[in-house]
């Protein structure tokens, strides 16, 4: 056992410890030390869901039947948000970090701007691998994320398949890619996005970079966003472990 | 390329990075590595305004006319709180972290160094009078507070003044003028012994030794319309305040 060591990636000094696992390579050039030392360096959103403040989000639901979606903490190690849709096909729940009622969201605080690298990671699982749509990433204000996101960088799985697709979208013009990773029911994945501040977005799943994109990079402010839509007449669940998004100020 | 490196200031090891630095020298002796390692070393308040929990603050408004002030997030990179006063002259909106009667959690005590920084802007240089810093509990910060270390500009002036008060006020013109719609970083460092330094935009502008407040204080900010009876705005990007806990003796 070697224990903790400092290593470099693209000049950045990061910590690694073989007792606790490898650092996701996406985070190796993240200037964590600098960010801790001086609040000017970066702005950071981190939510671990040990507690739940629904007022931190604009929550939009689509409910075509008498029931209601629920959004609550779950009894699970790690701190978990459990989102459960209502029980009809195409019933949906979406979250955007910020405030305001559905249709009046404010708080878009990230933007893929030149010279402003950004790191995003979110860990989540869905209860059904095939019969749901879901989305996670950064999107502009939208009440119909699953069916008609406008601008954003995000991952999305469609109803009827298990493919995790990546999207980089500028006002509905979409660069998309099947990541080659398939969802497994009740199995967590880590979804990562790294914008280098110079025109390229890398997309990562479970600590592996699965591709990059350089076209249709959104130019508007974005919010941390996630959503799930039932793909059959049964309630579907999404469980979120954590979300972290940091950007150089 | 060697980007990140460790340097030392007053015995503290801190990072520097040619890409993202230099860091504000005010923070160079803040032991962030130890603080991240052990929560007993310091207490930290940090708000980046990606989300807004108004219940975290005692919000006091003065509204002479029919309108009302608003306090809300805005769509701005970095996460920003936007405060908009009502439209009357002298209308005011103030925030103190905590409740109306509790939550004074910082005190300039011996062997407990403190670092404070807030980044904010106002939309009018001389007619949006602001207050930012640490103050004892008070519902009329702009009219005068008993104990504080803070920055403010005078009614009708863009000059930023520093105040250190404990009944009496030690004040200094920082030499910095507010520019409308332009962010400044306001910093305060208490050395845990006798001196309060005041910083703007990472520049040390002076220090005070007298009228050091001796009571507990809250992170506080406020803004008042001056001269013109039109609504003024204040945008707060972030606030961070760190203070070391007092220890009876050094732990080996």
HADDOCK unambig.tbl for C-alpha pairs under 7 A between the chains (distance, minus, plus):
assign (segid A and resid 11 and name CA) (segid B and resid 1 and name CA) 5.29 0.50 0.50
assign (segid A and resid 11 and name CA) (segid B and resid 2 and name CA) 4.73 0.50 0.50
assign (segid A and resid 11 and name CA) (segid B and resid 3 and name CA) 4.40 0.50 0.50
assign (segid A and resid 11 and name CA) (segid B and resid 4 and name CA) 6.31 0.50 0.50
assign (segid A and resid 12 and name CA) (segid B and resid 3 and name CA) 5.54 0.50 0.50
assign (segid A and resid 12 and name CA) (segid B and resid 4 and name CA) 5.11 0.50 0.50
assign (segid A and resid 13 and name CA) (segid B and resid 4 and name CA) 5.44 0.50 0.50
assign (segid A and resid 33 and name CA) (segid B and resid 15 and name CA) 6.15 0.50 0.50
assign (segid A and resid 34 and name CA) (segid B and resid 15 and name CA) 5.81 0.50 0.50
assign (segid A and resid 34 and name CA) (segid B and resid 16 and name CA) 6.72 0.50 0.50
assign (segid A and resid 36 and name CA) (segid B and resid 32 and name CA) 6.44 0.50 0.50
assign (segid A and resid 37 and name CA) (segid B and resid 27 and name CA) 6.41 0.50 0.50
assign (segid A and resid 37 and name CA) (segid B and resid 32 and name CA) 5.93 0.50 0.50
assign (segid A and resid 38 and name CA) (segid B and resid 23 and name CA) 5.99 0.50 0.50
assign (segid A and resid 38 and name CA) (segid B and resid 24 and name CA) 6.54 0.50 0.50
assign (segid A and resid 38 and name CA) (segid B and resid 27 and name CA) 6.34 0.50 0.50
assign (segid A and resid 41 and name CA) (segid B and resid 20 and name CA) 6.58 0.50 0.50
assign (segid A and resid 43 and name CA) (segid B and resid 48 and name CA) 6.65 0.50 0.50
assign (segid A and resid 43 and name CA) (segid B and resid 78 and name CA) 5.57 0.50 0.50
assign (segid A and resid 45 and name CA) (segid B and resid 50 and name CA) 6.49 0.50 0.50
assign (segid A and resid 56 and name CA) (segid B and resid 51 and name CA) 5.24 0.50 0.50
assign (segid A and resid 56 and name CA) (segid B and resid 52 and name CA) 6.61 0.50 0.50
assign (segid A and resid 97 and name CA) (segid B and resid 51 and name CA) 6.91 0.50 0.50
assign (segid A and resid 98 and name CA) (segid B and resid 50 and name CA) 6.37 0.50 0.50
assign (segid A and resid 98 and name CA) (segid B and resid 51 and name CA) 5.13 0.50 0.50
assign (segid A and resid 99 and name CA) (segid B and resid 51 and name CA) 6.95 0.50 0.50
assign (segid A and resid 99 and name CA) (segid B and resid 73 and name CA) 6.99 0.50 0.50
assign (segid A and resid 106 and name CA) (segid B and resid 73 and name CA) 6.27 0.50 0.50
assign (segid A and resid 106 and name CA) (segid B and resid 74 and name CA) 5.69 0.50 0.50
assign (segid A and resid 106 and name CA) (segid B and resid 75 and name CA) 5.70 0.50 0.50
assign (segid A and resid 107 and name CA) (segid B and resid 50 and name CA) 6.68 0.50 0.50
assign (segid A and resid 107 and name CA) (segid B and resid 73 and name CA) 5.42 0.50 0.50
assign (segid A and resid 107 and name CA) (segid B and resid 74 and name CA) 5.14 0.50 0.50
assign (segid A and resid 107 and name CA) (segid B and resid 75 and name CA) 4.69 0.50 0.50
assign (segid A and resid 107 and name CA) (segid B and resid 79 and name CA) 6.75 0.50 0.50
assign (segid A and resid 108 and name CA) (segid B and resid 75 and name CA) 4.57 0.50 0.50
assign (segid A and resid 108 and name CA) (segid B and resid 76 and name CA) 6.28 0.50 0.50
assign (segid A and resid 109 and name CA) (segid B and resid 50 and name CA) 6.73 0.50 0.50
assign (segid A and resid 109 and name CA) (segid B and resid 75 and name CA) 5.91 0.50 0.50
assign (segid A and resid 109 and name CA) (segid B and resid 76 and name CA) 5.12 0.50 0.50
assign (segid A and resid 109 and name CA) (segid B and resid 77 and name CA) 4.09 0.50 0.50
assign (segid A and resid 109 and name CA) (segid B and resid 78 and name CA) 5.17 0.50 0.50
assign (segid A and resid 109 and name CA) (segid B and resid 79 and name CA) 4.82 0.50 0.50
assign (segid A and resid 110 and name CA) (segid B and resid 77 and name CA) 5.12 0.50 0.50
assign (segid A and resid 110 and name CA) (segid B and resid 78 and name CA) 6.47 0.50 0.50
assign (segid A and resid 111 and name CA) (segid B and resid 77 and name CA) 6.38 0.50 0.50
assign (segid A and resid 221 and name CA) (segid B and resid 77 and name CA) 6.76 0.50 0.50
assign (segid A and resid 249 and name CA) (segid B and resid 78 and name CA) 6.48 0.50 0.50
